[in-house]
Amino acid sequence: MIYLNNMGNWLNSRPYWEQQIWLFANNEGKLDDKKIEEIYTILMEDYISGEKHERTPLSFIGISKTNISEDQEQVVYLKDVYNLKHVNALQSDQKLVFGKNLTLIYGENGSGKSGYSRLLSSACFSRGDKSILPNLRETKVSKSTRASADFNVVIGDEQKKINYKEDEKYDILQKFSVFDSSSVQIHINGTSNVTITPIQLKVFEYVIEAFNDLEKKLNNEKARRRTQNPSDGRFENESIISKFCNELDHKVSSEQINQWNYSSSDAERTAVIQDELQKLRKLDVESKKKQLTLEVKEIEDLVEKLEKINSIFNLEYITTTISYINEINQKTDLSKRMGESSFRDELFLTTGSEEWKSLISAAKVLLDDEKKFNSEFALTKCPLCKQGLRNEELSLFERYWSFLEGKSLNELKIAKENLEKHRKLLEKIEFPKFDVDSPGARIVREMDEEYFNHLKEQIENSFVINKKVKEKTERLEVSDYPKIAPLFIEKLKTMISEINKQIDALGNPELDIKKLEDELNLITHCKIYSQIKEEVITYVKNQSWLKSCEGITFPRRQITTKQRELFDQIVTEEYKRRFAEECKTLDCNFGVSVTTRGASGSTVKELRLNISADHKMGKILSEGEQRVCALADFMTEISLDKRNSGIIFDDPVTSLDHVRKRQIAHRLVIEASRRQVIILTHDKVFLSYLADISSELDTPYEAHWIQRLGNRPGKISLNSSPKLATLAVIAQEVDRLIVEAGLLDDQHQQQQQRLVDSFSLLRSGCEALIEQVLFNKTIQRHDDYIRVSNLNEVPWDDMKAGKIVDMHGQLSRFIDAHNRSDTMREEPITIEVVKSYRKKFIEVRDELNAIKKTKRLELDKQKTNSPW
């Protein structure tokens, strides 16, 4: 029991509301809704009201123990599993049935047994590999391919169907724990959690549950109070009121909330403002300003065009034009003088020919090359005849080369291009249409008609002069150009200034309108605020409540810390004690100890070798020793886990000898009297031990056989397994199968299967007769010793032995493990045939038992008459 008075000092330091939880949990267990409401009220008073409440201190002295009792769990067991899909290559038409106590499932390698083991490991609690692959020969693995199966689970008096899907967790299936090869290494070389909640520590669990309930209740109220700001979407424009509402929080005081109130005077002021606004808007000042601004723009555009004309079409333009024409004329004369005819004379008639040009060009190249080698070189002699050259001859050479380079022609071309560019400036001039209908002109005429007429005449004259200048330029004339007078535009600029003064004189009523609109907006917001004021008050109260709740915490970590202090006293010592017992039972005293630590109601444990705590056990112990230690650890967990309803083993005795197999078989059969035990194995020795010990201890068990028929693994033969048929049950099982077959239609596949299973049982019965009766258990398969004392009662009879051999051979023809002839396949097995063989079996069994009984009587008589 947990003694709360030992925790008195710690509990006295806890807040009052938490102390109440401890008292309720200790006295009554889990707190009901009424108690939670009571604690919640205290919590709100302490944190929300803002007032200090005088509480009578609670005393934990004298509380000797908890009143919590152990919960009575309903009996839960797996009934069957069927409708398998995507579980390896197993078929969906098979059903595996489980007994309430012990279920033995035998299957050889490749039979499909491992597929069922993987399914159970995936569905139930397991530390091993939970993955399941589909039939890779038929199914392409994808994310959507998941194994599934249907489980029937019995809970008390009710049966529940579970449609299991891989990777989904089902609480009821977690009550069953799996031990397999992959979990061995986790038990041996790793740490693992064992969920244990002893009754002594149950009060901590109830306190934590109360915290969860209170927190849920608190969060629900928080969600209810986290409402939307009542001003959201209510104010179209901004004001000090809308800003205040947007910033509402727990700090807002009642004085701030009550600073605005809408009254009748506000309604009267609203009417006055609306009237003043109407008058100001009727002035239509903006429209007038807009019109005057447009007029300014039109005159400004006119000024811009006229300034462009003045900037291009002026005296400077005429001067430049004449200069370009003079240059062209000069270059034209020079080109004529420098032509080919100027070089002709009576001596050379080929002057100007291509050959002549080549000669002159070669002389120029020779001169340029010579200058490269001698920068001071000057042409004073003819390169060919070496005679001196006079200035006249030198000038002739220069003219030759200038002619060849086309210098004068290029200069003439450039001069013409310059004139053309200059002439195109005139084309860029846009003479505005200046009449009463053109933009700007109308306004100028209205303001000064005399100036309008003068400017109109100037523009027209400029247009005519522009045309004459173009004509003279085209004719390359340099005289008699008309005089150009600049357009007078200063008057236009004066007009722009006068209009701008009119605009300024109109004033800015928008400022007055803005002031009135702001005042009207504030009054409107005040009216809206008055309508939502109560909502604002509630909202602020909720914000204040939520702020106060920020100080509420549920100290789970402190509870867990205190729980750990008691954990070692209760769970750890109990775990170590039971582990030692399991090691003794399984004869695995290898110097292994378990180290544990508490963590919120669970044990984190690790197995260590006393002789070498720094090394993993897997590095030192043999594979068989590791498996036995892991099994002891697993059984310890199960014995302490009150929620566990059953355990499942997949080949638990791999790598173990016969002695160890028998010890484990004995331990598991004993456990089957406490909870459901399911064992899947391919080990016939282990299977036999389990069956024999179950019979010795009167523990009910069921045995099934998983076989591979052709390419089809997972064929289940219920209540059938190799070498397990006992003479006590064979006849009963055969009778049961005959009855079931009689309920089915003739030729029905299931009827034929039941009859085949009957033959299989009878064949196993023949083997059991040999072992149990004919040899009187003197030599039993898989035993490591011979029972010599049993030889005296061996009822050997050659004729009876022959009958058993003959019957065994005949029965072998009917079972699925042997190939049957085509004739036998065409002729279905009948119930009458099965009954006839059953009769023969019973006759041989009874005859042997009679011989055995007679021999025992004779032995007893001999013992009585013996002098020894």
Secondary structure, 3 states (H helix, E strand, C coil): CCCHHHHHHHHHCCCHHHHHHHHHHHHHCCCCHHHHHHHHHHHHHHHCCCCCCCCCCCCCCCCCCCCCCCCCCCCEEEEEEEEEECCCCCCCCCEEECCCCEEEEEECCCCCHHHHHHHHHHHCEECCCCCCCCCCCCCCCCCCCCCEEEEEEEECCEEEEEEEECCCCCCCHHHEEEECHHHHHHHHHCCEEEECCCHHHHHHHHHHHHHHHHHHHHHHHHHHHCCCCCCCCCCCCCCHHHHHHHCCCCCCCHHHHCCCCCCHHHHHHHHHHHHHHHHHHHCCHHHHHHHHHHHHHHHHHHHHHHHHHHHHCCHHHHHHHHHHHHHHHHHHHHHHHCCHHHHCCCCCCCCCCHHHHHHHHHHHHHHHHHHHHCCCCCCCECCCCCCECCHHHHHHHHHHHHHHHCHHHHHHHHHHHHHHHHHHHHHHCCCCCCCCCCCCHHHHHHHCHHHHHHHHHHHHHHHHHHHHHHHHHHCCCCCCCCCCCCCCCHHHHHHHHHHHHHHHHCCCHHHHHHHHHHHHHHHHHHHHHHHHHHHHHHHHHHHHHHHHHCCCCCCHHHHHHHHHHHHHHHHHHHHHHHHHHHHHHCCCCCCEEEEEEEECCEEEEEEEECCECCCCHHHCCCHHHHHHHHHHHHHHHHHHCCCCCEEEEECCCCCCCHHHHHHHHHHHHHHHCCCEEEEEECCHHHHHHHHHHHHHCCCCEEEEEEEEECCEEEEEECCCCCCCCCHHHHHHHHHHHHHHHHCCCCCCHHHHHHHHHHHHHHHHHHHHHHHHHHCCCCCCCCCCCCCHHHHHHCCCCHHHHHHHHHHHHHHHCCCCCCCCCHHHHHCCCCHHHHHHHHHHHHHHHHHHHHHHHHHHHHHHHHHHHCCC
